[in-house]
Amino acid sequence: MKLKLARTTLKAKPKIVDLKMIEEELEEKSIFYFDKENSHKDLKDAIEYFEEKGFNVYLREVKYGLDDGEFIYEVHIIQ
C-alpha cells in the first residue's frame, strides 16, 4: 500500500512511501505526517497493518488553517 507524506510547502508534491519504508523508519522515529490526499480508508488499513504487528497506533487530523481543507494526518506508531 502506498501513502503520501505531508507536503513541506504548499506548492510541493507529496512524497509517496509504502508501509515497508515506514516500518524501516520506526527505529528512528515514531511520528509520521501524511497528506490530506490520502483516503481515510487507506490510513485505517495502515493502522490495522501495524496493529497486527503488535504496535499501538494513534491517528488524528492536524489543522494548520481556518479552512476545512487545510489539514494533515498525524500518525503515532509506538511499540
PDB file with one MODEL, atoms N, CA, C and O in Angstrom:
MODEL        1
ATOM      1  N   MET A   1       0.834  -1.163   0.000  1.00  0.00           N
ATOM      2  CA  MET A   1       0.000   0.000   0.000  1.00  0.00           C
ATOM      3  C   MET A   1       0.889   1.241   0.000  1.00  0.00           C
ATOM      4  O   MET A   1       1.898   1.292   0.703  1.00  0.00           O
ATOM      5  N   LYS A   2       0.512   2.222  -0.782  1.00  0.00           N
ATOM      6  CA  LYS A   2       1.273   3.459  -0.893  1.00  0.00           C
ATOM      7  C   LYS A   2       0.511   4.593  -0.225  1.00  0.00           C
ATOM      8  O   LYS A   2      -0.704   4.717  -0.379  1.00  0.00           O
ATOM      9  N   LEU A   3       1.238   5.415   0.516  1.00  0.00           N
ATOM     10  CA  LEU A   3       0.677   6.587   1.172  1.00  0.00           C
ATOM     11  C   LEU A   3       1.519   7.803   0.808  1.00  0.00           C
ATOM     12  O   LEU A   3       2.692   7.677   0.459  1.00  0.00           O
ATOM     13  N   LYS A   4       0.910   8.975   0.894  1.00  0.00           N
ATOM     14  CA  LYS A   4       1.602  10.216   0.578  1.00  0.00           C
ATOM     15  C   LYS A   4       1.958  10.928   1.866  1.00  0.00           C
ATOM     16  O   LYS A   4       1.092  11.188   2.702  1.00  0.00           O
ATOM     17  N   LEU A   5       3.253  11.246   2.028  1.00  0.00           N
ATOM     18  CA  LEU A   5       3.686  12.014   3.178  1.00  0.00           C
ATOM     19  C   LEU A   5       3.237  13.454   3.017  1.00  0.00           C
ATOM     20  O   LEU A   5       2.976  13.904   1.901  1.00  0.00           O
ATOM     21  N   ALA A   6       3.145  14.178   4.121  1.00  0.00           N
ATOM     22  CA  ALA A   6       2.702  15.569   4.086  1.00  0.00           C
ATOM     23  C   ALA A   6       3.688  16.420   3.281  1.00  0.00           C
ATOM     24  O   ALA A   6       4.894  16.175   3.283  1.00  0.00           O
ATOM     25  N   ARG A   7       3.150  17.403   2.608  1.00  0.00           N
ATOM     26  CA  ARG A   7       3.968  18.325   1.826  1.00  0.00           C
ATOM     27  C   ARG A   7       4.779  19.209   2.767  1.00  0.00           C
ATOM     28  O   ARG A   7       4.349  19.519   3.878  1.00  0.00           O
ATOM     29  N   THR A   8       5.951  19.604   2.302  1.00  0.00           N
ATOM     30  CA  THR A   8       6.768  20.503   3.111  1.00  0.00           C
ATOM     31  C   THR A   8       6.463  21.964   2.802  1.00  0.00           C
ATOM     32  O   THR A   8       6.731  22.840   3.624  1.00  0.00           O
ATOM     33  N   THR A   9       5.906  22.233   1.623  1.00  0.00           N
ATOM     34  CA  THR A   9       5.420  23.564   1.264  1.00  0.00           C
ATOM     35  C   THR A   9       4.077  23.401   0.570  1.00  0.00           C
ATOM     36  O   THR A   9       3.721  22.297   0.158  1.00  0.00           O
ATOM     37  N   LEU A  10       3.333  24.484   0.439  1.00  0.00           N
ATOM     38  CA  LEU A  10       2.001  24.394  -0.160  1.00  0.00           C
ATOM     39  C   LEU A  10       2.033  23.992  -1.631  1.00  0.00           C
ATOM     40  O   LEU A  10       1.091  23.363  -2.114  1.00  0.00           O
ATOM     41  N   LYS A  11       3.093  24.342  -2.350  1.00  0.00           N
ATOM     42  CA  LYS A  11       3.167  24.046  -3.776  1.00  0.00           C
ATOM     43  C   LYS A  11       3.915  22.755  -4.088  1.00  0.00           C
ATOM     44  O   LYS A  11       3.936  22.325  -5.241  1.00  0.00           O
ATOM     45  N   ALA A  12       4.520  22.137  -3.100  1.00  0.00           N
ATOM     46  CA  ALA A  12       5.288  20.908  -3.317  1.00  0.00           C
ATOM     47  C   ALA A  12       4.352  19.733  -3.545  1.00  0.00           C
ATOM     48  O   ALA A  12       3.193  19.745  -3.132  1.00  0.00           O
ATOM     49  N   LYS A  13       4.886  18.716  -4.216  1.00  0.00           N
ATOM     50  CA  LYS A  13       4.133  17.475  -4.392  1.00  0.00           C
ATOM     51  C   LYS A  13       4.480  16.540  -3.235  1.00  0.00           C
ATOM     52  O   LYS A  13       5.632  16.498  -2.801  1.00  0.00           O
ATOM     53  N   PRO A  14       3.507  15.794  -2.734  1.00  0.00           N
ATOM     54  CA  PRO A  14       3.796  14.881  -1.612  1.00  0.00           C
ATOM     55  C   PRO A  14       4.641  13.691  -2.064  1.00  0.00           C
ATOM     56  O   PRO A  14       4.474  13.175  -3.169  1.00  0.00           O
ATOM     57  N   LYS A  15       5.549  13.271  -1.189  1.00  0.00           N
ATOM     58  CA  LYS A  15       6.390  12.106  -1.446  1.00  0.00           C
ATOM     59  C   LYS A  15       5.582  10.844  -1.165  1.00  0.00           C
ATOM     60  O   LYS A  15       4.854  10.777  -0.175  1.00  0.00           O
ATOM     61  N   ILE A  16       5.710   9.850  -2.030  1.00  0.00           N
ATOM     62  CA  ILE A  16       4.959   8.602  -1.880  1.00  0.00           C
ATOM     63  C   ILE A  16       5.853   7.544  -1.233  1.00  0.00           C
ATOM     64  O   ILE A  16       6.983   7.314  -1.664  1.00  0.00           O
ATOM     65  N   VAL A  17       5.322   6.908  -0.191  1.00  0.00           N
ATOM     66  CA  VAL A  17       6.036   5.838   0.511  1.00  0.00           C
ATOM     67  C   VAL A  17       5.105   4.646   0.656  1.00  0.00           C
ATOM     68  O   VAL A  17       3.886   4.776   0.552  1.00  0.00           O
ATOM     69  N   ASP A  18       5.701   3.475   0.900  1.00  0.00           N
ATOM     70  CA  ASP A  18       4.867   2.309   1.188  1.00  0.00           C
ATOM     71  C   ASP A  18       5.060   1.901   2.647  1.00  0.00           C
ATOM     72  O   ASP A  18       5.920   2.448   3.338  1.00  0.00           O
ATOM     73  N   LEU A  19       4.279   0.965   3.104  1.00  0.00           N
ATOM     74  CA  LEU A  19       4.291   0.586   4.519  1.00  0.00           C
ATOM     75  C   LEU A  19       5.622  -0.014   4.954  1.00  0.00           C
ATOM     76  O   LEU A  19       6.019   0.138   6.110  1.00  0.00           O
ATOM     77  N   LYS A  20       6.308  -0.687   4.053  1.00  0.00           N
ATOM     78  CA  LYS A  20       7.609  -1.280   4.384  1.00  0.00           C
ATOM     79  C   LYS A  20       8.623  -0.186   4.688  1.00  0.00           C
ATOM     80  O   LYS A  20       9.436  -0.332   5.600  1.00  0.00           O
ATOM     81  N   MET A  21       8.582   0.912   3.929  1.00  0.00           N
ATOM     82  CA  MET A  21       9.506   2.028   4.168  1.00  0.00           C
ATOM     83  C   MET A  21       9.228   2.670   5.526  1.00  0.00           C
ATOM     84  O   MET A  21      10.156   3.043   6.243  1.00  0.00           O
ATOM     85  N   ILE A  22       7.959   2.796   5.871  1.00  0.00           N
ATOM     86  CA  ILE A  22       7.598   3.360   7.170  1.00  0.00           C
ATOM     87  C   ILE A  22       8.070   2.437   8.287  1.00  0.00           C
ATOM     88  O   ILE A  22       8.583   2.895   9.308  1.00  0.00           O
ATOM     89  N   GLU A  23       7.895   1.148   8.089  1.00  0.00           N
ATOM     90  CA  GLU A  23       8.304   0.170   9.095  1.00  0.00           C
ATOM     91  C   GLU A  23       9.818   0.218   9.333  1.00  0.00           C
ATOM     92  O   GLU A  23      10.274   0.060  10.465  1.00  0.00           O
ATOM     93  N   GLU A  24      10.589   0.434   8.272  1.00  0.00           N
ATOM     94  CA  GLU A  24      12.039   0.534   8.408  1.00  0.00           C
ATOM     95  C   GLU A  24      12.444   1.790   9.182  1.00  0.00           C
ATOM     96  O   GLU A  24      13.457   1.777   9.881  1.00  0.00           O
ATOM     97  N   GLU A  25      11.679   2.861   9.072  1.00  0.00           N
ATOM     98  CA  GLU A  25      11.997   4.116   9.747  1.00  0.00           C
ATOM     99  C   GLU A  25      11.551   4.138  11.204  1.00  0.00           C
ATOM    100  O   GLU A  25      11.874   5.079  11.929  1.00  0.00           O
ATOM    101  N   LEU A  26      10.818   3.123  11.646  1.00  0.00           N
ATOM    102  CA  LEU A  26      10.306   3.109  13.016  1.00  0.00           C
ATOM    103  C   LEU A  26      11.403   3.066  14.071  1.00  0.00           C
ATOM    104  O   LEU A  26      11.163   3.456  15.214  1.00  0.00           O
ATOM    105  N   GLU A  27      12.581   2.611  13.725  1.00  0.00           N
ATOM    106  CA  GLU A  27      13.678   2.596  14.688  1.00  0.00           C
ATOM    107  C   GLU A  27      14.169   4.014  14.974  1.00  0.00           C
ATOM    108  O   GLU A  27      14.695   4.284  16.054  1.00  0.00           O
ATOM    109  N   GLU A  28      13.998   4.923  14.003  1.00  0.00           N
ATOM    110  CA  GLU A  28      14.496   6.291  14.140  1.00  0.00           C
ATOM    111  C   GLU A  28      13.434   7.255  14.646  1.00  0.00           C
ATOM    112  O   GLU A  28      13.746   8.168  15.411  1.00  0.00           O
ATOM    113  N   LYS A  29      12.176   7.068  14.231  1.00  0.00           N
ATOM    114  CA  LYS A  29      11.117   7.989  14.642  1.00  0.00           C
ATOM    115  C   LYS A  29       9.798   7.242  14.753  1.00  0.00           C
ATOM    116  O   LYS A  29       9.637   6.148  14.213  1.00  0.00           O
ATOM    117  N   SER A  30       8.847   7.859  15.470  1.00  0.00           N
ATOM    118  CA  SER A  30       7.565   7.189  15.671  1.00  0.00           C
ATOM    119  C   SER A  30       6.372   8.041  15.240  1.00  0.00           C
ATOM    120  O   SER A  30       5.234   7.577  15.294  1.00  0.00           O
ATOM    121  N   ILE A  31       6.618   9.279  14.813  1.00  0.00           N
ATOM    122  CA  ILE A  31       5.539  10.162  14.374  1.00  0.00           C
ATOM    123  C   ILE A  31       5.697  10.432  12.883  1.00  0.00           C
ATOM    124  O   ILE A  31       6.772  10.805  12.415  1.00  0.00           O
ATOM    125  N   PHE A  32       4.611  10.238  12.152  1.00  0.00           N
ATOM    126  CA  PHE A  32       4.613  10.451  10.705  1.00  0.00           C
ATOM    127  C   PHE A  32       3.469  11.378  10.352  1.00  0.00           C
ATOM    128  O   PHE A  32       2.401  11.323  10.962  1.00  0.00           O
ATOM    129  N   TYR A  33       3.696  12.232   9.361  1.00  0.00           N
ATOM    130  CA  TYR A  33       2.676  13.162   8.897  1.00  0.00           C
ATOM    131  C   TYR A  33       2.317  12.819   7.461  1.00  0.00           C
ATOM    132  O   TYR A  33       3.190  12.715   6.599  1.00  0.00           O
ATOM    133  N   PHE A  34       1.020  12.642   7.210  1.00  0.00           N
ATOM    134  CA  PHE A  34       0.544  12.243   5.892  1.00  0.00           C
ATOM    135  C   PHE A  34      -0.325  13.335   5.286  1.00  0.00           C
ATOM    136  O   PHE A  34      -0.987  14.091   5.997  1.00  0.00           O
ATOM    137  N   ASP A  35      -0.310  13.401   3.973  1.00  0.00           N
ATOM    138  CA  ASP A  35      -1.026  14.428   3.231  1.00  0.00           C
ATOM    139  C   ASP A  35      -2.533  14.190   3.268  1.00  0.00           C
ATOM    140  O   ASP A  35      -2.993  13.063   3.452  1.00  0.00           O
ATOM    141  N   LYS A  36      -3.282  15.258   3.092  1.00  0.00           N
ATOM    142  CA  LYS A  36      -4.747  15.155   3.104  1.00  0.00           C
ATOM    143  C   LYS A  36      -5.285  14.421   1.887  1.00  0.00           C
ATOM    144  O   LYS A  36      -6.458  14.049   1.868  1.00  0.00           O
ATOM    145  N   GLU A  37      -4.447  14.200   0.856  1.00  0.00           N
ATOM    146  CA  GLU A  37      -4.881  13.464  -0.332  1.00  0.00           C
ATOM    147  C   GLU A  37      -5.036  11.975  -0.076  1.00  0.00           C
ATOM    148  O   GLU A  37      -5.648  11.278  -0.885  1.00  0.00           O
ATOM    149  N   ASN A  38      -4.499  11.467   1.029  1.00  0.00           N
ATOM    150  CA  ASN A  38      -4.686  10.062   1.376  1.00  0.00           C
ATOM    151  C   ASN A  38      -6.137   9.832   1.773  1.00  0.00           C
ATOM    152  O   ASN A  38      -6.756  10.676   2.421  1.00  0.00           O
ATOM    153  N   SER A  39      -6.667   8.695   1.380  1.00  0.00           N
ATOM    154  CA  SER A  39      -8.039   8.395   1.790  1.00  0.00           C
ATOM    155  C   SER A  39      -8.037   7.912   3.236  1.00  0.00           C
ATOM    156  O   SER A  39      -7.076   7.297   3.697  1.00  0.00           O
ATOM    157  N   HIS A  40      -9.110   8.195   3.930  1.00  0.00           N
ATOM    158  CA  HIS A  40      -9.228   7.774   5.323  1.00  0.00           C
ATOM    159  C   HIS A  40      -9.193   6.248   5.416  1.00  0.00           C
ATOM    160  O   HIS A  40      -8.677   5.694   6.387  1.00  0.00           O
ATOM    161  N   LYS A  41      -9.733   5.582   4.421  1.00  0.00           N
ATOM    162  CA  LYS A  41      -9.733   4.115   4.379  1.00  0.00           C
ATOM    163  C   LYS A  41      -8.309   3.566   4.298  1.00  0.00           C
ATOM    164  O   LYS A  41      -7.977   2.593   4.975  1.00  0.00           O
ATOM    165  N   ASP A  42      -7.459   4.196   3.463  1.00  0.00           N
ATOM    166  CA  ASP A  42      -6.065   3.746   3.355  1.00  0.00           C
ATOM    167  C   ASP A  42      -5.323   3.922   4.679  1.00  0.00           C
ATOM    168  O   ASP A  42      -4.524   3.071   5.070  1.00  0.00           O
ATOM    169  N   LEU A  43      -5.591   5.019   5.356  1.00  0.00           N
ATOM    170  CA  LEU A  43      -4.947   5.230   6.649  1.00  0.00           C
ATOM    171  C   LEU A  43      -5.441   4.215   7.681  1.00  0.00           C
ATOM    172  O   LEU A  43      -4.655   3.738   8.499  1.00  0.00           O
ATOM    173  N   LYS A  44      -6.713   3.885   7.651  1.00  0.00           N
ATOM    174  CA  LYS A  44      -7.250   2.855   8.557  1.00  0.00           C
ATOM    175  C   LYS A  44      -6.610   1.495   8.257  1.00  0.00           C
ATOM    176  O   LYS A  44      -6.297   0.739   9.176  1.00  0.00           O
ATOM    177  N   ASP A  45      -6.418   1.187   6.973  1.00  0.00           N
ATOM    178  CA  ASP A  45      -5.767  -0.067   6.606  1.00  0.00           C
ATOM    179  C   ASP A  45      -4.317  -0.095   7.097  1.00  0.00           C
ATOM    180  O   ASP A  45      -3.827  -1.136   7.535  1.00  0.00           O
ATOM    181  N   ALA A  46      -3.635   1.047   7.021  1.00  0.00           N
ATOM    182  CA  ALA A  46      -2.261   1.130   7.518  1.00  0.00           C
ATOM    183  C   ALA A  46      -2.233   0.925   9.031  1.00  0.00           C
ATOM    184  O   ALA A  46      -1.339   0.257   9.550  1.00  0.00           O
ATOM    185  N   ILE A  47      -3.197   1.490   9.734  1.00  0.00           N
ATOM    186  CA  ILE A  47      -3.284   1.314  11.183  1.00  0.00           C
ATOM    187  C   ILE A  47      -3.469  -0.162  11.521  1.00  0.00           C
ATOM    188  O   ILE A  47      -2.804  -0.682  12.416  1.00  0.00           O
ATOM    189  N   GLU A  48      -4.363  -0.834  10.815  1.00  0.00           N
ATOM    190  CA  GLU A  48      -4.587  -2.269  11.049  1.00  0.00           C
ATOM    191  C   GLU A  48      -3.327  -3.073  10.777  1.00  0.00           C
ATOM    192  O   GLU A  48      -3.028  -4.020  11.505  1.00  0.00           O
ATOM    193  N   TYR A  49      -2.580  -2.707   9.729  1.00  0.00           N
ATOM    194  CA  TYR A  49      -1.338  -3.392   9.375  1.00  0.00           C
ATOM    195  C   TYR A  49      -0.350  -3.343  10.543  1.00  0.00           C
ATOM    196  O   TYR A  49       0.225  -4.367  10.913  1.00  0.00           O
ATOM    197  N   PHE A  50      -0.154  -2.156  11.121  1.00  0.00           N
ATOM    198  CA  PHE A  50       0.803  -2.020  12.214  1.00  0.00           C
ATOM    199  C   PHE A  50       0.272  -2.603  13.516  1.00  0.00           C
ATOM    200  O   PHE A  50       1.056  -3.114  14.315  1.00  0.00           O
ATOM    201  N   GLU A  51      -1.028  -2.544  13.753  1.00  0.00           N
ATOM    202  CA  GLU A  51      -1.585  -3.147  14.964  1.00  0.00           C
ATOM    203  C   GLU A  51      -1.451  -4.667  14.933  1.00  0.00           C
ATOM    204  O   GLU A  51      -1.240  -5.289  15.974  1.00  0.00           O
ATOM    205  N   GLU A  52      -1.571  -5.269  13.757  1.00  0.00           N
ATOM    206  CA  GLU A  52      -1.380  -6.719  13.632  1.00  0.00           C
ATOM    207  C   GLU A  52       0.054  -7.117  13.928  1.00  0.00           C
ATOM    208  O   GLU A  52       0.316  -8.254  14.320  1.00  0.00           O
ATOM    209  N   LYS A  53       0.988  -6.189  13.743  1.00  0.00           N
ATOM    210  CA  LYS A  53       2.397  -6.455  14.030  1.00  0.00           C
ATOM    211  C   LYS A  53       2.758  -6.128  15.476  1.00  0.00           C
ATOM    212  O   LYS A  53       3.924  -6.219  15.860  1.00  0.00           O
ATOM    213  N   GLY A  54       1.757  -5.744  16.285  1.00  0.00           N
ATOM    214  CA  GLY A  54       1.979  -5.516  17.705  1.00  0.00           C
ATOM    215  C   GLY A  54       2.250  -4.076  18.100  1.00  0.00           C
ATOM    216  O   GLY A  54       2.643  -3.827  19.239  1.00  0.00           O
ATOM    217  N   PHE A  55       2.057  -3.125  17.209  1.00  0.00           N
ATOM    218  CA  PHE A  55       2.270  -1.713  17.516  1.00  0.00           C
ATOM    219  C   PHE A  55       0.967  -1.076  17.995  1.00  0.00           C
ATOM    220  O   PHE A  55      -0.122  -1.542  17.661  1.00  0.00           O
ATOM    221  N   ASN A  56       1.089  -0.013  18.775  1.00  0.00           N
ATOM    222  CA  ASN A  56      -0.048   0.834  19.115  1.00  0.00           C
ATOM    223  C   ASN A  56      -0.012   2.017  18.162  1.00  0.00           C
ATOM    224  O   ASN A  56       1.032   2.649  17.999  1.00  0.00           O
ATOM    225  N   VAL A  57      -1.135   2.322  17.532  1.00  0.00           N
ATOM    226  CA  VAL A  57      -1.170   3.360  16.511  1.00  0.00           C
ATOM    227  C   VAL A  57      -2.280   4.352  16.835  1.00  0.00           C
ATOM    228  O   VAL A  57      -3.403   3.968  17.162  1.00  0.00           O
ATOM    229  N   TYR A  58      -1.943   5.635  16.738  1.00  0.00           N
ATOM    230  CA  TYR A  58      -2.894   6.706  17.004  1.00  0.00           C
ATOM    231  C   TYR A  58      -2.941   7.641  15.801  1.00  0.00           C
ATOM    232  O   TYR A  58      -1.900   8.053  15.289  1.00  0.00           O
ATOM    233  N   LEU A  59      -4.141   7.972  15.353  1.00  0.00           N
ATOM    234  CA  LEU A  59      -4.348   8.834  14.189  1.00  0.00           C
ATOM    235  C   LEU A  59      -5.153  10.049  14.597  1.00  0.00           C
ATOM    236  O   LEU A  59      -6.137   9.935  15.329  1.00  0.00           O
ATOM    237  N   ARG A  60      -4.734  11.217  14.121  1.00  0.00           N
ATOM    238  CA  ARG A  60      -5.531  12.417  14.333  1.00  0.00           C
ATOM    239  C   ARG A  60      -5.296  13.385  13.184  1.00  0.00           C
ATOM    240  O   ARG A  60      -4.280  13.322  12.492  1.00  0.00           O
ATOM    241  N   GLU A  61      -6.253  14.278  12.997  1.00  0.00           N
ATOM    242  CA  GLU A  61      -6.141  15.326  11.992  1.00  0.00           C
ATOM    243  C   GLU A  61      -5.563  16.567  12.657  1.00  0.00           C
ATOM    244  O   GLU A  61      -5.985  16.955  13.746  1.00  0.00           O
ATOM    245  N   VAL A  62      -4.587  17.187  11.987  1.00  0.00           N
ATOM    246  CA  VAL A  62      -3.988  18.412  12.486  1.00  0.00           C
ATOM    247  C   VAL A  62      -4.346  19.532  11.522  1.00  0.00           C
ATOM    248  O   VAL A  62      -3.965  19.490  10.352  1.00  0.00           O
ATOM    249  N   LYS A  63      -5.071  20.527  12.001  1.00  0.00           N
ATOM    250  CA  LYS A  63      -5.466  21.658  11.163  1.00  0.00           C
ATOM    251  C   LYS A  63      -4.367  22.713  11.226  1.00  0.00           C
ATOM    252  O   LYS A  63      -3.854  23.021  12.302  1.00  0.00           O
ATOM    253  N   TYR A  64      -4.010  23.264  10.066  1.00  0.00           N
ATOM    254  CA  TYR A  64      -2.989  24.312  10.029  1.00  0.00           C
ATOM    255  C   TYR A  64      -3.545  25.622   9.472  1.00  0.00           C
ATOM    256  O   TYR A  64      -2.781  26.551   9.209  1.00  0.00           O
ATOM    257  N   GLY A  65      -4.858  25.708   9.291  1.00  0.00           N
ATOM    258  CA  GLY A  65      -5.509  26.916   8.812  1.00  0.00           C
ATOM    259  C   GLY A  65      -6.970  26.916   9.220  1.00  0.00           C
ATOM    260  O   GLY A  65      -7.450  25.993   9.878  1.00  0.00           O
ATOM    261  N   LEU A  66      -7.663  27.964   8.818  1.00  0.00           N
ATOM    262  CA  LEU A  66      -9.079  28.084   9.182  1.00  0.00           C
ATOM    263  C   LEU A  66     -10.006  27.328   8.243  1.00  0.00           C
ATOM    264  O   LEU A  66     -11.132  27.005   8.619  1.00  0.00           O
ATOM    265  N   ASP A  67      -9.559  27.047   7.051  1.00  0.00           N
ATOM    266  CA  ASP A  67     -10.371  26.338   6.075  1.00  0.00           C
ATOM    267  C   ASP A  67     -10.470  24.859   6.459  1.00  0.00           C
ATOM    268  O   ASP A  67      -9.528  24.297   7.018  1.00  0.00           O
ATOM    269  N   ASP A  68     -11.617  24.230   6.158  1.00  0.00           N
ATOM    270  CA  ASP A  68     -11.799  22.811   6.477  1.00  0.00           C
ATOM    271  C   ASP A  68     -10.823  21.913   5.725  1.00  0.00           C
ATOM    272  O   ASP A  68     -10.503  20.824   6.200  1.00  0.00           O
ATOM    273  N   GLY A  69     -10.345  22.347   4.561  1.00  0.00           N
ATOM    274  CA  GLY A  69      -9.438  21.533   3.762  1.00  0.00           C
ATOM    275  C   GLY A  69      -7.976  21.705   4.114  1.00  0.00           C
ATOM    276  O   GLY A  69      -7.118  21.100   3.472  1.00  0.00           O
ATOM    277  N   GLU A  70      -7.671  22.503   5.106  1.00  0.00           N
ATOM    278  CA  GLU A  70      -6.287  22.739   5.496  1.00  0.00           C
ATOM    279  C   GLU A  70      -5.933  21.880   6.709  1.00  0.00           C
ATOM    280  O   GLU A  70      -5.979  22.333   7.853  1.00  0.00           O
ATOM    281  N   PHE A  71      -5.581  20.629   6.421  1.00  0.00           N
ATOM    282  CA  PHE A  71      -5.215  19.702   7.489  1.00  0.00           C
ATOM    283  C   PHE A  71      -4.253  18.657   6.948  1.00  0.00           C
ATOM    284  O   PHE A  71      -4.138  18.461   5.738  1.00  0.00           O
ATOM    285  N   ILE A  72      -3.571  17.997   7.857  1.00  0.00           N
ATOM    286  CA  ILE A  72      -2.752  16.831   7.549  1.00  0.00           C
ATOM    287  C   ILE A  72      -3.095  15.766   8.584  1.00  0.00           C
ATOM    288  O   ILE A  72      -3.716  16.054   9.607  1.00  0.00           O
ATOM    289  N   TYR A  73      -2.690  14.555   8.311  1.00  0.00           N
ATOM    290  CA  TYR A  73      -2.893  13.459   9.263  1.00  0.00           C
ATOM    291  C   TYR A  73      -1.608  13.231  10.041  1.00  0.00           C
ATOM    292  O   TYR A  73      -0.519  13.191   9.467  1.00  0.00           O
ATOM    293  N   GLU A  74      -1.745  13.083  11.351  1.00  0.00           N
ATOM    294  CA  GLU A  74      -0.608  12.775  12.204  1.00  0.00           C
ATOM    295  C   GLU A  74      -0.806  11.349  12.727  1.00  0.00           C
ATOM    296  O   GLU A  74      -1.853  11.033  13.292  1.00  0.00           O
ATOM    297  N   VAL A  75       0.180  10.508  12.543  1.00  0.00           N
ATOM    298  CA  VAL A  75       0.094   9.112  12.966  1.00  0.00           C
ATOM    299  C   VAL A  75       1.256   8.803  13.898  1.00  0.00           C
ATOM    300  O   VAL A  75       2.418   8.980  13.533  1.00  0.00           O
ATOM    301  N   HIS A  76       0.937   8.339  15.112  1.00  0.00           N
ATOM    302  CA  HIS A  76       1.941   7.893  16.078  1.00  0.00           C
ATOM    303  C   HIS A  76       1.945   6.374  16.042  1.00  0.00           C
ATOM    304  O   HIS A  76       0.904   5.735  16.196  1.00  0.00           O
ATOM    305  N   ILE A  77       3.121   5.805  15.838  1.00  0.00           N
ATOM    306  CA  ILE A  77       3.268   4.343  15.840  1.00  0.00           C
ATOM    307  C   ILE A  77       4.239   4.001  16.966  1.00  0.00           C
ATOM    308  O   ILE A  77       5.429   4.305  16.888  1.00  0.00           O
ATOM    309  N   ILE A  78       3.718   3.369  18.007  1.00  0.00           N
ATOM    310  CA  ILE A  78       4.504   3.114  19.214  1.00  0.00           C
ATOM    311  C   ILE A  78       4.570   1.617  19.469  1.00  0.00           C
ATOM    312  O   ILE A  78       3.582   0.903  19.305  1.00  0.00           O
ATOM    313  N   GLN A  79       5.741   1.154  19.870  1.00  0.00           N
ATOM    314  CA  GLN A  79       5.910  -0.267  20.126  1.00  0.00           C
ATOM    315  C   GLN A  79       5.679  -0.593  21.568  1.00  0.00           C
ATOM    316  O   GLN A  79       5.780  -1.754  21.962  1.00  0.00           O
TER     317      GLN A  79
ENDMDL
END
